[in-house]
Amino acid sequence: MAKERLVVVGGDAAGMSAASQARRLKGPAELEITAFERGHFTSYSACGIPYWIGGQVAGRDELIARTPEEHRARDIDLRTRTEVVELDLPGRRVRARDLESGTESWTAYDKLVLATGARPARPRLPGIGAHGVHGVQTLDDGRRLMDDLERSPGRRAVVVGAGYIGVEMAEALVRRGYAVTVLHRGEQPMATLDPDMGGLVHGAMNRMGIVTVSRAEVTKILTDEEGRAVAVATAAGDEYPADVVVLGIGVEPRTALARAAGLPVGTSGGLLTDLSMRVRGHEEVWAGGDCVEVLDLVAGRTRHIPLGTHANKHGQVIGSNVGGGYATFPGVVGTAVSKVCDLEIARTGLRERDALEAGLRFVTATIASTNTAGYYPGAEPMTVKMLAERRTGRLLGVQIVGGAGAAKRVDVAAVALTAGMTVDQVVSLDLGYAPPFSPVWDPVLVAARKAVSAVRAAGV
């Protein structure tokens, strides 16, 4: 029996999870695995980069789950600093370039896994490529930023964008002693929340001393005679001095290679796959991680949701399938958590804007509560917002902003969304209670009760 050849493009969560799972199912005598990674590092936590920058994590190596040497010890031919530059799908081979030497070579495959990830969004603005302007997506990005921070004599930072990465990087830079200004185009920071909930995040950022400028459209990065960023200009004519600029605008699927080969992509540019994570219409090609779109179980359409949790699960599913087993990835409900200072932020399911775009009629309910019994020492405020379908009462989404213990409460809502529960059913959930952990009516249940009333008041 001929040995199968598996080629993996991308050496982080999805790619190396797929390679490792395939290796567990098939040994070197049955399956030859070659993996290409354009960076220096593999199997690391990109989500942890802001905490490395901010000093909560001691060093870069703490974020690495498995080194290239560890993968190689498991009979995976892992080639770092090597970028795949062409896919020859009819010929079942890939062309790769060694980024150190510039030499190129072809590698044949029987099965191909694309895990090329995402890249920080870089708007086409004058000066966007200047020294001192940083995206933060990979450990290589983080290392370049750390080197720049250590070299920079100044202490002024501008963060462009106020999504998860923007907010987390703003806090990290404050921790490093920088005066931080955050510029973003939205009404409030954290566009993954509705504006009323984003306003709570805005207040927390202000209390940290972060200057947050809403409705700010960046038009230019100003540079000095050496080509280094010195300020960020906006359409309003304002200029914000900067010794370092961090892009927190979001990320885009890294799919240029796949698109050039004719592979199908969705509305956000992510690769489209079936439930087995096989690329649609291509029997021997799989894709996972930040380069794909996934099914939103609530809205019923594909979306680009770049999260490490998804990427690792994609890799497990792909590895099982290419290794001769069987697994599927049914979809997601869009759960994400973050924090700024001591304020925890969580969302799952649909925002109001998402529900409108999906053509859903809905009601909302927002309540203020505390993370523990109100009389318990150290009780902190918590706000919960819930969306429910108008006629059926089906839960559509939950957003939570509050003190300690607030964010992980969203997991209850994520399970309810996945199960297709109504807000009536959520009210009946038997959640844990003790004064140090929750009021006698958990805030999620209080929000569900209010949502039930809103559904009944709205009628048909």
C-alpha positions, 0 to 999 in steps of 0.5 A: 500500500502506497504511503499517503502524502499530507501537506499542511499550509500554516503552522499555528492552531488549525494547521498543527492541530490537524497535522497532530491529530492525523499523526495520532491516527496514522503513523509515519509508515502510512502517512507522510506529513509536511507542514509549511509555516512562514513565521518562526513559531508554531502552535502559539496563542495569538490571543495572549500577545496583548498580555505579553505586551502588557507584562502579565505574561512573563515572556514570549515563550509562555505563549507557545504550546508546542515548538517546531522541534516538538512537532518534528519529534512526532514525525511531522516534517515542519518547515518554518520560514517557508511560505507556500506561494502557489497551489497547483490543484490539478497537479496536486502540488504546492510551490514553496519559497524558503524566506531565508535563501529565496530558493523554491521547490514543489511538494506533491500531496494526496491531501491538502490542508489550508490553515493560512490564518488571517492578517491585520486589516491595513487600510490603504492610507498614506504612511500605513507602511511606515516604521512604528506602525504595527499589526498584532496577529502573530508572535512575529508581529508581537516581537517586532512591536516589543522591539519597537517599544523598547527602542522608542524613546517616547511614551505616546501611543495611538491605537487605530480601532477599538475592537477586541485587539484594539481595546486589549492593546490599549490596556497593555500599552497603558500598563507599559506607561504609555499615554494612549489614544484610541481612534475608532469610526464607531459610535462606541468602542467594541463594535461587537456589542450594541452601542448602548453596551459599548458605552459601558466599555467606553466609560471603563477606558476613560477611567483607565486614562485612555483617550477614546475618540469616537467617529474618528476616520483616520486619513493618514499616518504622518512620518518624519524624514526617516520614514517613522510614524510621528502622528495620526491624522483624521478627517476632522483635521486633528492630529494625534502625536504617536511614538508608536501606532498599533492597528486594532481595526480587525483582521481579514482572512488570508486567502489570496493564495487559495483564491488564485487557485480558484477555491470558493470564498464567501462574502467576507473573503473566507474559504467555504467548507462543508461540515467536515471542513473540506473545501466545497467542490474539492475532494482532497482539500480541507481548510480551517482556522481564521481563513475560513467562514463558518456557519452561524447557527443563529442567523443561518448564514456563514460568517468570518469569526476568527477565534482560537477556540474555533481554529483548534476545533477545526484542526481536530476535525480536519485531522480526524478526516484526513487521518481516516476517521470521521468528524464534523464542525456544525457551526458556532453562535459567535461567543467571545469574551474580553476585558479592559482593566477589571471590566469583563465583556462578553457576547454571544449570538446576534447584536441588534444590527445582525438580527436586522440584517438577518430579517428577524423581528425581535425584542430586547431586554436590558437589566442591571444587577450584580455579580454576587448577592448585593449584600455580599462584600465586593459585589460589583455591577453587571449589565445584561442585554438579551435579544429574543425573536418577537413571535416565538421568544427564541433566544437570539443573543446576549451581551454582558458587561460587568465585574468579576465573573460576568464574562463567563456567564455568557456560556449559559447563553451560548449553550441555550443558543446552540440548543435553540431555547426560548427565553421562557426556557432560559428562565427555567434553567436550574443555575447554581446559587450562593451569595458569593457567586450570584444573586438568588436570581442570576442576572442571566435569568433576570434578563430572560424574565424581562425578555419574556415580558417583552415578547408577550407585550409585543404580541404577534 
